């Protein structure tokens, strides 16, 4: 397994380092610690020193580079002390772009990054490395906010990609020793009954039957995924929820005080995502805890469980 840890020696990066060091990775795992040094610019094109007193000059480029090398080597040493093969290097450029490109070129299995803790509005207006990587990285992205994983919420939609993702969680050791709550969210409301029920009473009966079938469908998804985790030695319980997918996943995480939320991404383009939002992005912005965004099965990205009622599958692989 190949893991890429983005590290800049900030407090949030140190949290990500501690979590990475504490995971029981599978044999043969290699971890690369990368710090991306971004070119320094000011707002009006003036030298940095123009905004500082002579007693507080900005660090030189050489000093910044030396500090970056010391930071990544210190992080790699911490990982090696925990028993994980690790190396470190410094790259130059725009952090999100460089990290996504390195993940693709290096066939990385998991990209780990800390969270700066911006609120939803800040992230929406200004963006962040973590949210951009969730949108564009070619591999699963773990955005770390907690230094451990004792309790996790795993969103499941019953797709082939969802089953594959749960298998990866077990293989990677991320849920080793943790309690997991497997959540499947059924869409809420019965709009046809409200609109047409007065004119045609049979509509309400038909929709009620479809609604009950939909709930059974999502209940079985949660139960099957929980069974899959239980067989792998993870303490897992199923949970059926109803309503908006992202909102219910966040509520489930709050209810069980989860350290980690696992969800998925369909990989929409940038413009549709900005217009429509996504479950992964909403969970990342509102959950307030570590979030692992999985990717569809690389060999079968479009293979999904189909159901008669449209838009039933939410969670792993959802928008």
C-alpha positions in Angstrom: 0.0 0.0 0.0 1.2 3.5 -0.8 0.3 6.4 1.5 1.0 10.0 0.8 1.0 12.3 3.9 0.9 16.1 3.2 2.8 17.7 6.0 3.8 21.4 6.8 4.5 21.1 10.5 1.3 23.1 11.4 -0.8 22.0 14.3 -3.4 20.3 12.0 -0.6 18.5 10.1 0.8 17.2 13.4 -2.7 15.8 14.2 -2.6 14.0 10.8 0.9 12.7 11.6 -0.2 11.3 14.9 -3.2 9.5 13.4 -1.0 8.1 10.5 1.6 6.9 13.0 -1.0 5.1 15.1 -2.7 3.1 12.3 -1.8 -0.6 11.9 -1.1 -0.4 8.2 -0.9 -3.7 6.3 2.5 -5.3 5.7 4.5 -3.7 2.9 2.9 -0.2 3.3 5.2 2.7 2.5 4.5 6.3 3.6 5.9 9.3 1.9 5.8 12.6 3.7 5.6 15.6 1.3 5.7 19.3 2.0 4.8 21.6 -0.8 6.5 25.0 -0.6 4.4 27.6 -2.3 6.1 30.6 -4.0 5.8 33.6 -1.8 3.8 36.5 -3.1 2.3 39.7 -1.6 -1.0 41.4 -2.6 0.4 44.3 -4.6 3.7 42.9 -5.9 5.9 44.6 -3.3 8.7 42.8 -1.5 7.6 41.1 1.7 9.8 43.4 3.7 7.8 46.4 2.7 5.1 45.3 5.2 7.5 44.4 8.1 9.8 46.4 10.3 13.5 46.1 9.9 13.6 44.2 13.2 11.2 41.5 11.8 12.4 40.7 8.3 10.8 37.8 6.4 12.6 34.5 6.3 14.8 33.9 3.3 14.0 31.3 0.6 16.9 29.2 1.9 15.5 29.4 5.4 12.1 28.4 4.3 13.5 25.4 2.3 15.7 24.3 5.2 12.7 24.4 7.6 10.6 22.4 5.2 13.3 19.7 4.9 13.7 19.5 8.7 9.9 19.2 9.1 9.4 16.3 6.6 12.4 14.5 7.9 11.1 14.9 11.5 7.7 13.5 10.4 9.3 10.6 8.6 11.4 9.8 11.7 8.3 9.8 13.8 6.6 7.3 11.4 9.7 5.1 11.3 9.8 5.1 15.1 6.2 3.8 15.0 7.3 0.9 12.8 6.3 2.3 9.4 8.6 2.6 6.4 8.6 6.3 5.6 10.5 8.8 3.6 10.2 12.6 3.1 10.7 15.1 0.4 10.0 18.8 -0.4 8.2 19.9 -3.5 7.5 23.3 -5.0 4.3 24.8 -6.4 0.7 25.1 -5.6 0.0 22.5 -2.8 -3.3 21.0 -4.0 -2.2 20.8 -7.6 1.2 19.2 -6.7 -0.3 16.7 -4.2 -3.0 15.6 -6.7 -0.4 15.2 -9.4 2.0 13.3 -7.2 -0.8 11.0 -6.0 -1.6 10.1 -9.6 1.9 9.6 -10.8 2.9 7.5 -7.8 -0.3 5.3 -7.9 -1.0 6.4 -4.4 -3.7 4.4 -2.5 -4.5 7.0 0.1 -3.8 10.7 0.5 -3.8 12.1 4.0 -4.0 15.8 4.8 -4.8 17.9 7.8 -7.7 20.3 8.0 -7.2 24.0 8.6 -10.6 24.2 10.3 -12.1 26.8 8.1 -15.9 27.1 8.5 -18.3 26.3 5.6 -18.5 29.9 4.4 -14.7 30.3 4.4 -14.1 27.1 2.5 -16.8 28.0 0.0 -15.4 31.5 -0.7 -11.7 30.8 -0.4 -11.3 27.1 -0.9 -8.8 25.0 0.9 -6.2 22.3 0.1 -8.3 19.6 1.7 -11.6 20.5 -0.1 -9.8 20.8 -3.4 -8.2 17.4 -3.0 -11.5 15.8 -2.1 -12.8 17.2 -5.4 -9.8 16.4 -7.7 -7.5 13.8 -6.2 -7.4 10.5 -8.1 -7.4 8.4 -4.9 -9.2 8.3 -1.6 -8.5 11.3 0.6 -8.5 11.3 4.4 -8.9 14.7 5.9 -7.8 14.5 9.5 -9.3 16.4 12.4 -8.9 13.8 15.2 -5.6 12.0 16.2 -7.3 8.6 16.7 -10.2 6.5 15.4 -12.3 5.0 18.2 -15.7 5.3 16.6 -16.6 5.6 12.9 -19.7 6.2 10.8 -19.5 4.4 7.4 -22.1 5.6 4.8 -23.1 2.8 2.5 -25.3 2.7 -0.6 -25.1 -0.9 -1.6 -23.1 -0.3 -4.8 -20.2 -2.4 -6.0 -18.0 0.6 -5.2 -19.4 0.8 -1.7 -18.6 -2.9 -1.0 -15.1 -2.4 -2.5 -14.6 0.6 -0.2 -15.6 -1.3 2.9 -13.1 -4.0 1.9 -10.4 -1.4 1.7 -11.2 0.0 5.1 -10.6 -3.5 6.6 -7.5 -4.1 4.5 -5.9 -0.8 5.4 -6.5 -1.3 9.1 -8.3 2.0 9.6 -11.1 0.5 11.7 -8.9 -1.8 13.7 -10.1 -1.7 17.3 -12.9 0.8 16.5 -16.6 0.7 16.7 -18.4 1.3 13.4 -22.0 2.4 12.7 -23.0 1.6 9.1 -25.5 4.2 7.9 -27.7 4.0 4.8 -30.0 7.0 4.1 -33.3 6.7 2.3 -34.7 9.8 0.7 -37.4 11.4 2.7 -40.9 12.5 1.8 -43.7 11.1 -0.4 -44.4 14.0 -2.8 -46.8 12.2 -5.2 -49.2 11.3 -2.4 -49.4 14.9 -1.3 -49.9 16.3 -4.8 -52.2 13.7 -6.4 -53.7 11.8 -3.4 -56.8 14.0 -3.3 -57.5 13.4 -7.0 -56.5 9.8 -7.2 -56.5 8.0 -3.8 -54.7 4.9 -5.2 -51.6 7.1 -5.8 -51.1 7.2 -2.0 -51.4 3.5 -1.7 -49.0 2.8 -4.5 -46.5 5.3 -3.2 -46.8 3.9 0.3 -45.9 0.4 -1.0 -42.9 1.8 -2.9 -41.9 3.7 0.2 -41.9 0.6 2.4 -39.9 -1.3 -0.2 -37.4 1.6 -0.3 -36.9 1.5 3.4 -36.4 -2.3 3.4 -33.9 -1.8 0.6 -31.8 0.7 2.6 -32.2 -1.3 5.8 -30.7 -4.4 4.0 -27.8 -2.2 2.7 -26.8 -1.2 6.2 -27.2 -4.7 7.6 -25.2 -6.3 4.8 -22.4 -3.8 5.1 -22.3 -4.2 8.9 -22.1 -7.9 8.5 -19.2 -7.5 6.1 -17.3 -5.5 8.7 -18.3 -7.8 11.5 -16.9 -10.8 9.7 -13.6 -8.9 9.3 -13.4 -8.4 13.1 -14.8 -4.8 13.3 -17.6 -4.1 15.8 -20.3 -2.8 13.5 -24.0 -2.0 13.9 -26.4 -1.0 11.0 -28.5 2.1 11.1 -31.3 3.2 8.8 -31.9 7.0 8.4 -34.2 9.0 6.2 -33.8 12.5 4.7 -31.0 14.5 3.2 -28.0 12.2 2.9 -25.3 14.7 4.0 -27.4 16.0 6.9 -28.3 12.6 8.2 -24.7 11.3 7.9 -23.5 14.3 9.9 -26.2 13.8 12.5 -25.3 10.1 12.8 -21.7 11.1 13.5 -22.7 13.6 16.1 -25.0 11.1 17.8 -22.3 8.5 18.3 -19.4 10.9 18.8 -17.6 9.5 15.8 -13.9 10.3 15.2 -14.2 9.4 11.5 -16.9 9.7 8.8 -16.5 7.6 5.6 -18.4 8.7 2.6 -17.9 8.6 -1.2 -17.7 10.7 -4.3 -19.1 10.2 -7.8 -16.5 12.6 -9.2 -18.7 15.3 -10.7 -17.1 18.1 -12.6 -16.3 21.3 -10.9 -19.2 23.4 -12.2 -22.0 20.8 -11.4 -20.5 20.3 -8.0 -20.5 24.0 -7.2 -24.1 24.3 -8.4 -25.5 21.2 -6.9 -23.2 20.5 -4.0 -22.1 17.0 -3.1 -22.5 14.7 -0.1 -18.8 14.4 0.4 -18.2 18.1 0.3 -21.1 18.9 2.6 -20.0 16.2 5.1 -16.4 17.5 5.0 -17.5 21.1 5.7 -20.1 20.3 8.4 -19.0 17.1 10.2 -16.3 18.7 12.4 -14.3 15.4 12.5 -12.1 13.3 10.3 -13.6 12.5 6.9 -12.5 9.8 4.5 -13.8 10.3 1.0 -13.5 7.1 -1.0 -13.5 6.8 -4.8 -15.6 4.4 -7.0 -14.1 1.0 -7.7 -11.4 1.7 -10.3 -12.4 -1.2 -12.5 -16.2 -0.7 -12.3 -16.9 3.0 -11.6 -20.4 2.9 -13.1 -21.6 -0.4 -11.7 -24.2 0.4 -9.1 -27.2 -1.4 -7.5 -30.4 -0.3 -9.3 -33.8 0.2 -7.8 -37.2 1.0 -9.2 -37.4 4.4 -7.3 -34.9 6.9 -8.7 -32.2 8.5 -6.5 -32.4 5.9 -3.8 -28.7 5.2 -3.3 -26.9 7.7 -1.1 -23.7 7.5 0.9 -20.5 5.9 -0.5 -20.4 6.8 -4.2 -23.2 9.4 -3.8 -23.1 12.9 -5.1 
